[in-house]
Amino acid sequence: MIRSSPQLDHNPSMKFSKPDNVTYNDKRRRTKTLHFYRARRKSHIDNRIDNRREKSNIVNVNSARVTIDSFSQTLLLATPMFDARCCLIRLQITNVWKSSNVISRGNLY
């Protein structure tokens, strides 16, 4: 059913068929909200893909070679005084962000 109101008469392209209980502003607000959430979700997925592109970063902390694996967010530390095969310490860290990471707990493998 095509409805016409005085405010829409001057712009014929804004006349459209709609049910009686939906006003133009409701329809517009719902569409804007949907686009906002869709854009937020897309940027979140893009950030996750960008984080996974950098598979590992190697930084030097106290003369030890530290490999940060951003997939599992674990930290592999090989100290130079022992054999690297015997001395792999896997440390779970809270955030892969900078070289000054906060270490939450560590397990000796």
PyMOL commands that set and color helices and strands:
alter all, ss='L'
color gray80, all
select helices_A, chain A and resi 12-14+24-53
alter helices_A, ss='H'
color red, helices_A
select strands_A, chain A and resi 56-61+64-69+74-78+88-93+103-108
alter strands_A, ss='S'
color yellow, strands_A
deselect
rebuild
show_as cartoon
